[in-house]
C-alpha cells in the first residue's frame, strides 16, 4: 500500500506572469525620471557631441560643420599636454588624499571621545560653504606677503614659495584648498559606513589575536569596499568638474595654463575665446575619459566583490 501525500489530480496550475498592473505602475514611476534624464542629461550630451564637429562662435546664429578638425587641433595643441597633466595631478591628489584623510578621521571620531560631535561638525562645515567664498578666503591664506602660510614659514626660518607666480605651487594651492573644502564629504560617508559595520567580526578578530593592522586590512576594509567604490566615483566626478576655486584663485594661470584643467579649458575656449565648437570638443573628450575610467572602476569593483 502506497504511503505519503496523494498525487495531484489533473494538470499542474500554470504560473501566471507578472500582473499587467505592476508593469504599468513601474512605467508610471519610471517615466518622469527617464524624461528628466533625457531632457537634462542625454539631449545636452548629444547636442554637445554634435557641436564638437562644428566651427561655432557662441554668438553666431549658425554653426558650420568641419568634421574632425577640432579634434585634430586639440591633438596637436601644445597646451593640451599641460592641461591633461594638470587634470590628472589635481584629480589623483584630491581623490586619494580626500579619501585617505576622510577614512582616518572617520575611524578616529568613531571612538568615544569628548567633544567629538563638535569636531565632526567642524570637519563637515566647509563642505556646505560656497567654493568661490572658500577660494577668496584661501587667497589670503596663501598670500606670500602677509598670509598665514607666510607666518608659519617665517616661524621655522623658511622662505615662503610664490604660490601665484610658480605653476607647480599654484596647482598645489588650489589642490589643498579643494581638499580642505570637500574633506567633510568623504568623512561623513565613511563615518556612516563605520557605524553600520559588523562589530562581531572585529571582536572575533581581536579574540583570535589579530593585530590592529590586520584587523584594519582584513576585516574593516573589506566591509568598506562598497563605500570606497561609491566615493571613488563620486569624488572623481566632482574633482574633474571643479571650476569655482580655480577661477577665483588663479583663473587658470599662472603662465597661461599653470592650473588649467579640462573643465576650465572648456570655459576658457567657449566663453573667453568664443570658440564654442572647440570647447564642445574638449568637453566631449573629457566625457570619454571619464566614461572609460568609470567602466574600469566598475569592473575592478565587480571582480573584487566576486573574489569575496
C-alpha positions as CSV (number, residue, x, y, z in Angstrom):
1,X,0.0,0.0,0.0
2,X,1.4,3.4,-1.0
3,X,2.1,5.9,1.8
4,X,2.6,9.6,1.7
5,X,0.6,12.5,0.3
6,X,-1.8,11.8,-2.5
7,X,-0.7,12.6,-6.0
8,X,-2.2,15.8,-7.5
9,X,-5.1,15.3,-9.9
10,X,-5.1,17.0,-13.2
11,X,-2.5,19.2,-14.9
12,X,-0.4,21.4,-12.7
13,X,-1.5,25.0,-12.5
14,X,0.1,27.4,-14.9
15,X,2.3,30.1,-13.3
16,X,0.9,33.5,-14.3
17,X,3.3,36.2,-15.4
18,X,3.8,39.4,-13.5
19,X,0.4,41.2,-13.4
20,X,-0.1,43.9,-16.0
21,X,-0.9,46.4,-13.3
22,X,2.6,46.1,-11.8
23,X,4.3,46.8,-15.1
24,X,2.0,49.8,-15.6
25,X,2.8,51.1,-12.1
26,X,6.6,50.6,-12.7
27,X,6.3,52.5,-16.0
28,X,4.4,55.4,-14.4
29,X,7.0,55.7,-11.7
30,X,10.0,55.5,-14.0
31,X,8.7,57.7,-16.8
32,X,9.2,61.1,-15.1
33,X,12.8,60.2,-14.1
34,X,13.6,58.9,-17.6
35,X,12.0,62.0,-19.1
36,X,14.2,64.3,-16.9
37,X,17.3,62.3,-17.8
38,X,16.6,62.6,-21.5
39,X,15.8,66.3,-21.3
40,X,18.6,67.5,-19.0
41,X,21.3,64.9,-19.5
42,X,21.2,62.8,-22.7
43,X,19.9,65.5,-25.0
44,X,22.6,68.1,-23.9
45,X,25.2,65.4,-24.2
46,X,24.1,64.6,-27.8
47,X,24.0,68.3,-28.6
48,X,27.5,68.8,-27.2
49,X,28.8,65.9,-29.3
50,X,27.1,67.4,-32.4
51,X,28.6,70.8,-31.8
52,X,32.1,69.3,-31.4
53,X,32.1,68.7,-35.2
54,X,31.4,72.4,-35.9
55,X,33.1,75.7,-36.0
56,X,30.8,77.9,-34.0
57,X,31.2,81.3,-32.4
58,X,28.9,81.3,-29.4
59,X,27.3,84.5,-30.6
60,X,26.8,83.3,-34.2
61,X,23.4,82.1,-35.3
62,X,24.8,79.3,-37.5
63,X,27.4,76.6,-36.7
64,X,29.5,75.4,-39.7
65,X,30.3,71.7,-39.9
66,X,34.0,71.0,-40.1
67,X,34.2,67.2,-39.3
68,X,37.1,66.1,-37.1
69,X,39.1,69.4,-37.4
70,X,38.5,70.4,-33.8
71,X,39.8,67.0,-32.6
72,X,42.8,67.3,-34.8
73,X,43.5,70.8,-33.5
74,X,43.2,69.6,-29.9
75,X,45.6,66.7,-30.5
76,X,48.3,69.0,-31.9
77,X,47.6,71.8,-29.4
78,X,50.9,72.3,-27.4
79,X,48.8,73.2,-24.3
80,X,46.7,70.0,-24.3
81,X,49.5,68.0,-22.7
82,X,49.8,70.6,-19.9
83,X,46.0,70.7,-19.3
84,X,45.8,66.9,-19.2
85,X,48.7,66.8,-16.8
86,X,47.1,69.4,-14.5
87,X,43.8,67.5,-14.6
88,X,45.5,64.2,-13.7
89,X,47.6,65.6,-10.9
90,X,44.7,67.5,-9.4
91,X,42.2,64.6,-9.7
92,X,44.5,61.9,-8.3
93,X,45.7,64.1,-5.4
94,X,42.2,65.2,-4.4
95,X,40.6,61.8,-4.7
96,X,43.4,59.9,-3.0
97,X,44.1,62.4,-0.2
98,X,40.4,63.2,0.5
99,X,39.5,59.5,0.8
100,X,42.5,58.6,2.9
101,X,42.1,61.6,5.3
102,X,38.3,61.1,5.4
103,X,38.7,57.4,6.4
104,X,41.3,58.2,9.0
105,X,39.2,61.0,10.6
106,X,36.1,58.8,10.5
107,X,38.0,55.9,12.3
108,X,39.3,58.4,14.9
109,X,36.0,60.2,15.5
110,X,34.0,56.9,15.6
111,X,35.6,56.4,19.1
112,X,34.1,57.6,22.3
113,X,35.9,60.9,22.6
114,X,34.9,64.0,24.4
115,X,33.6,66.8,22.1
116,X,33.6,64.5,19.0
117,X,30.3,65.9,17.8
118,X,31.7,69.4,17.7
119,X,34.8,68.2,15.8
120,X,32.6,66.3,13.4
121,X,30.6,69.5,12.7
122,X,33.8,71.5,12.2
123,X,35.1,69.0,9.6
124,X,31.9,68.9,7.7
125,X,31.2,72.6,7.7
126,X,33.5,73.7,4.9
127,X,31.7,71.3,2.5
128,X,28.5,73.4,2.6
129,X,30.4,76.7,2.0
130,X,30.4,78.1,-1.5
131,X,33.6,77.2,-3.4
132,X,34.0,80.8,-4.5
133,X,33.9,82.0,-0.9
134,X,36.5,79.4,0.1
135,X,38.7,80.4,-2.8
136,X,38.6,84.1,-1.8
137,X,39.4,83.2,1.8
138,X,42.4,81.0,0.9
139,X,43.8,83.7,-1.3
140,X,44.7,85.4,1.9
141,X,45.9,82.2,3.5
142,X,48.4,81.6,0.7
143,X,49.3,85.2,0.1
144,X,53.2,85.3,0.0
145,X,53.3,88.8,1.6
146,X,51.1,88.6,4.7
147,X,49.2,85.3,4.6
148,X,49.0,82.6,7.3
149,X,51.4,80.4,5.3
150,X,53.9,83.2,5.2
151,X,53.7,83.5,9.0
152,X,54.2,79.7,9.5
153,X,57.2,79.6,7.2
154,X,58.8,82.6,9.0
155,X,58.5,80.9,12.3
156,X,60.6,78.0,11.1
157,X,63.0,80.1,9.2
158,X,61.9,79.1,5.7
159,X,61.2,81.3,2.7
160,X,57.6,81.1,1.5
161,X,57.0,79.9,-2.1
162,X,55.4,82.3,-4.5
163,X,52.1,80.5,-5.0
164,X,50.8,83.0,-7.5
165,X,53.8,83.0,-9.9
166,X,55.0,79.4,-10.0
167,X,52.7,76.9,-11.7
168,X,53.7,73.9,-9.5
169,X,53.0,75.8,-6.3
170,X,49.8,77.3,-7.7
171,X,48.5,73.8,-8.6
172,X,49.4,72.7,-5.0
173,X,47.5,75.7,-3.7
174,X,44.2,75.0,-5.5
175,X,44.5,71.3,-4.7
176,X,45.0,71.9,-1.0
177,X,42.1,74.3,-1.0
178,X,39.8,71.9,-2.7
179,X,40.8,69.0,-0.3
180,X,40.1,71.2,2.7
181,X,36.7,72.2,1.4
182,X,35.5,68.7,0.4
183,X,37.1,66.6,3.1
184,X,33.8,66.6,5.1
185,X,32.0,64.7,2.3
186,X,34.3,61.6,2.4
187,X,34.5,61.9,6.2
188,X,30.7,61.8,6.7
189,X,30.2,58.9,4.2
190,X,32.9,56.8,5.8
191,X,31.6,57.6,9.3
192,X,28.2,56.4,8.3
193,X,29.7,53.2,6.9
194,X,31.7,52.6,10.0
195,X,28.6,52.9,12.2
196,X,26.9,50.2,10.1
197,X,29.7,47.7,10.1
198,X,29.5,44.3,11.9
199,X,31.1,44.7,15.3
200,X,31.1,40.9,15.8
201,X,33.8,40.5,13.1
202,X,36.0,43.0,14.9
203,X,35.5,41.2,18.2
204,X,36.2,37.8,16.7
205,X,39.4,39.0,15.1
206,X,40.6,40.6,18.3
207,X,39.9,37.4,20.2
208,X,41.9,35.5,17.6
209,X,44.9,37.7,18.4
210,X,44.9,39.7,15.1
211,X,47.0,42.8,15.2
212,X,45.4,46.3,14.7
213,X,46.8,46.5,11.2
214,X,45.5,43.0,10.2
215,X,42.1,43.9,11.6
216,X,42.1,47.1,9.6
217,X,43.2,45.4,6.3
218,X,41.4,42.1,6.6
219,X,38.3,42.9,8.5
220,X,37.5,46.6,8.2
221,X,38.5,47.5,4.6
222,X,36.6,44.6,3.0
223,X,33.4,45.8,4.8
224,X,34.1,49.3,3.5
225,X,34.7,48.2,-0.1
226,X,31.2,49.3,-1.4
227,X,31.5,52.6,0.3
228,X,35.1,53.1,-1.1
229,X,33.8,52.3,-4.6
230,X,31.0,54.8,-4.3
231,X,33.3,57.5,-3.1
232,X,35.9,56.8,-5.7
233,X,33.4,57.5,-8.4
234,X,31.6,60.5,-6.9
235,X,34.8,62.2,-5.7
236,X,36.4,61.6,-9.0
237,X,33.5,63.2,-10.9
238,X,33.3,66.1,-8.6
239,X,37.1,66.7,-8.8
240,X,37.2,66.7,-12.6
241,X,34.4,69.3,-12.6
242,X,36.0,71.8,-10.3
243,X,35.7,75.4,-11.6
244,X,34.9,77.9,-8.9
245,X,38.0,77.5,-6.8
246,X,40.4,77.6,-9.8
247,X,38.5,80.6,-11.4
248,X,38.7,82.6,-8.1
249,X,42.2,81.8,-7.1
250,X,44.3,81.6,-10.3
251,X,42.0,82.0,-13.4
252,X,43.8,79.0,-14.9
253,X,47.3,80.6,-14.5
254,X,50.0,81.4,-13.8
255,X,52.0,81.5,-17.0
256,X,49.0,80.7,-19.2
257,X,47.9,77.2,-18.3
258,X,49.6,76.6,-14.9
259,X,46.4,75.4,-13.2
260,X,44.0,75.0,-16.2
261,X,42.1,71.7,-16.1
262,X,39.9,70.3,-18.8
263,X,36.7,71.7,-17.4
264,X,38.3,75.2,-17.0
265,X,39.6,75.0,-20.6
266,X,36.1,74.3,-21.7
267,X,35.0,77.5,-20.1
268,X,38.0,79.5,-21.5
269,X,37.6,78.3,-25.0
270,X,33.8,78.7,-25.0
271,X,33.2,82.0,-23.2
272,X,36.5,83.8,-23.3
273,X,37.9,82.8,-26.7
274,X,34.4,82.5,-28.2
275,X,35.2,79.0,-29.7
276,X,32.1,77.1,-28.6
277,X,32.7,74.3,-31.1
278,X,36.2,73.8,-29.9
279,X,35.0,74.0,-26.3
280,X,32.4,71.3,-27.0
281,X,35.2,69.1,-28.4
282,X,37.2,69.4,-25.1
283,X,34.0,68.6,-23.2
284,X,33.4,65.5,-25.3
285,X,37.0,64.3,-24.8
286,X,36.6,64.8,-21.0
287,X,33.3,62.8,-21.1
288,X,35.0,59.9,-23.0
289,X,37.9,59.9,-20.5
290,X,35.5,59.8,-17.5
291,X,33.5,57.1,-19.2
292,X,36.5,54.8,-19.6
293,X,37.7,55.5,-16.1
294,X,34.3,54.7,-14.6
295,X,33.9,51.5,-16.6
296,X,37.3,50.4,-15.4
297,X,36.4,51.2,-11.8
298,X,33.1,49.2,-12.1
299,X,34.9,46.2,-13.5
300,X,37.6,46.3,-10.8
301,X,35.0,46.6,-8.1
302,X,32.9,43.7,-9.6
303,X,36.0,41.4,-9.6
304,X,36.8,42.3,-6.0
305,X,33.2,41.5,-4.9
306,X,33.3,38.2,-6.7
307,X,36.6,37.2,-5.0
308,X,35.0,37.9,-1.7
